[in-house]
C-alpha cells in the first residue's frame, strides 16, 4: 500500500528518455510523399499540404504571400463565401500560411467529415481563380491594415531590424509597402501559382485519428494525375547585404508612451554545430519567463512587462534577436541593461543550479511538445523540410542534457560581443 504521508520522489525532466514517435511514409500514385502520425486519442485529423511557395522564390514583392492568401478566395465555380461556408458547415477550419521558405494549406476537421471536405480543399489547391475583384478587395484591405500597423512602434521596429540584418532586397529583410500592393497583378499570381504549386513540389503531412481509407482518398484527390504539370524549382542564391551602421533611432509616434527596442545580430543557421548550444544559452539569457533578461529588466527594474530573445530558424542563415516594448523614458536604460546581461554571461559561468533549472525547463517543454500526434507531425515536418532526420533531434536533446557551464561561457564570448549587434529603438 502507498504511504500517503510521504511525498513521492521528484524526478528531473532530464532523467526522462525523450522519444520522437516515428512517422509512416506513403507515396501517392503521382509520387507525392505522405508522412503520417496516427493517434486514436481524439476523433480529429490534421491534413497539411506544403509547397516551396515562400518569398524566397518570388521575383516581385508580396507575390508569394498574396498568391497563398487568394487561393482560398475563389476556386473552380465557388466563391470565397461558398468555400468558407462549406468548410464551416462541418465545423472544420482551412488555414493558409506563407513564410520565407514554404507555403502551406492546413485542414483541421473531425475525422468523420474528412471525406466530405477533401473535394473543397482539392478545389482550392488545384483550381484557384484569382479573380480581379478578390485581388482588388485584398489590396484595399491590406493597405488599410498597413496604414494602421505603421503607427505602432513594435511593427515598425520588426520591419527595420530585419532590413538592417539582411538588406532591404533580401527575402528575409524585404517588407510590405503600398507600392508593392498596388503593383500586384493577377497574371503574376497565376504564374507564381503554376510554377510553385505543382504535384512534384508538394509534400503532405497528416496526423490524428486517420480513417482506414485515407491514402486512397488522398490518391483520389491529389495523386491521380500530374496536376499543374512538372516544375523543377532551383533555389536561387541570394546575397545578404546588411546595413553598415549598427546603431539606429527612429521617431515614429510623438504621442506614444512606449517605445520598441530591438537588439540583434546574425547567427549561423541550424546546420551549424553551435546552433543547438545557443538554444541553451539563449534560454538562460532571454528564452523563458525566468531568464536573465526577465529577472533584471522586468522583475528588478520594472522597465517592461516582458522581454525575450530568440533564434530565427531561417534556412540560409539565422539571427539572434532581443525584443521588448518599454516606456519611452527608459528605452535607453533597457538597452544598457541588455548589454550588461550579455557581458555577465561572457565573464561568469552560469551557476549549476540555474543550468539544471534550464535543462529541466527545456526538456519538459519538448516533452510537452511531443504530447499528441499533431505536435509530433510538426516536429517531423520541420526536420523533413530542412532535410534533416531524427539524429538531429536526438543530438539537440543530448546537447541540452550535457552542455557545461564552461562551454556556455565560451559560446557567450564568441557571440555576445556588443560590437556585433544591431541596435534599434523606435519611439
Phi, psi and omega in degrees: 000140180290133177276104184287352181274350180248130179291143178292157179293140177274128181253122179295147180298329181294345179278347181280147172275117179272122184239127175270113181301133182288160176257165170254141180246133175235160177232125179288169185301329180267007175099357180293124177282140178237122179251127187227145172231115185266147177204138180256015184293322179223153183273055181228161181217146174238126180236121184231128174253130185240135180228155174282066186243029180275179185295342178302330188260000181274149176256344175237138185302138175075359181295320183296308182293324180291319176300312180301318182292315189279349175302326181277347185266047180128119180209139182060233178261011185251140176277174176301320179297316179301314182297313180297320180294322178296319179291313185289335178303326181262013178067025182259177180215126178247110182250158176227155180207146178226125180246193177294323187261312191233164172232141185226154166231127187232128178250125172249129186203160164294142183302322185293344181258357189298324181293330179281335184269337182301321178301322179292315179296319179298322179296320178297317183284321189264341187215052177290148186262332182051060182287153179297323181295315180294321178295319179297317178296317179300312181298317179297314181296317183290324178292321177296319179295322180295320178302315180293315184295326182292349176276350184261128185296322182294322178295314179297319181297318179297322179294314187286323183295325177291322178296319180294320185287318191243344184099143188289346180259354178278146180304327180286340182247353182287142183233163178286145177219163177299318181297321180294320177294317180298329185280350182296134178231145181299328180297322179292320179294316179297320180294318178296317178300313184296332182273320188266328186260068181244163183301320185280353175252013183259139169233141182242134177236125179231149180206158177114204179278094189272127176295155184299331183260023186296320180291315173302323178295315178296324176298319182298317187263334184234347187247003188273346180205171181271069186297140183066003178076172180272133179228119178269116186254123175261132179284115183292150177267107186248121183286145175268130181233082182291161179291148178284316179282136184250351181244122187224143174227131183232131177260116189242325185218102185293341180260001183287154178254347180239155172238162179250131180247130175227127176231122189210156175216152174296153179212148179302155182283183188293347179278348181280140182298339179279346185298308179296329177294319180294332176302322178288311181298321179294323178298316177299316185289309184201022189262359176207175190296333180265019185291169178300315181297316180294316182297322182277299193280331177267303188286315184277308185274331181070026181283337188210160173281337181189143177217140180209164176234152181208158174259127177278127182267065177276160184284313184286316181209187179220181177207143173258120186233131171255130181217146177196165169242129183225167176302143183306323185283349182239010180299315181293324176293325177298317178300316180300317182291327176299314180293327176298317181292324175299316182294321180299318180292336175283326188268333186231141176286146179293128177304147186296325181292323177292319179296319178294322177300316180291321175305310181296321178298313184293315179294320178297321178295319179294318177301320177294323180291342180261010183271084179127150184296324181297318180291321181295317182294330176293322175299313181294322179300314180297321178292311185296315182293337178259015176058044178240165177234189186294339179297327177296316179300312183288331175295319177299319178299316181296321178298315180301318184283335191241345184299139184263164177297325179294319178296321179294323178294318177299319179297317178296321179293334180278322190242355184254029178280130186304322185290348180272351187263141168275141186233126182221133172232125178246122181229000000 
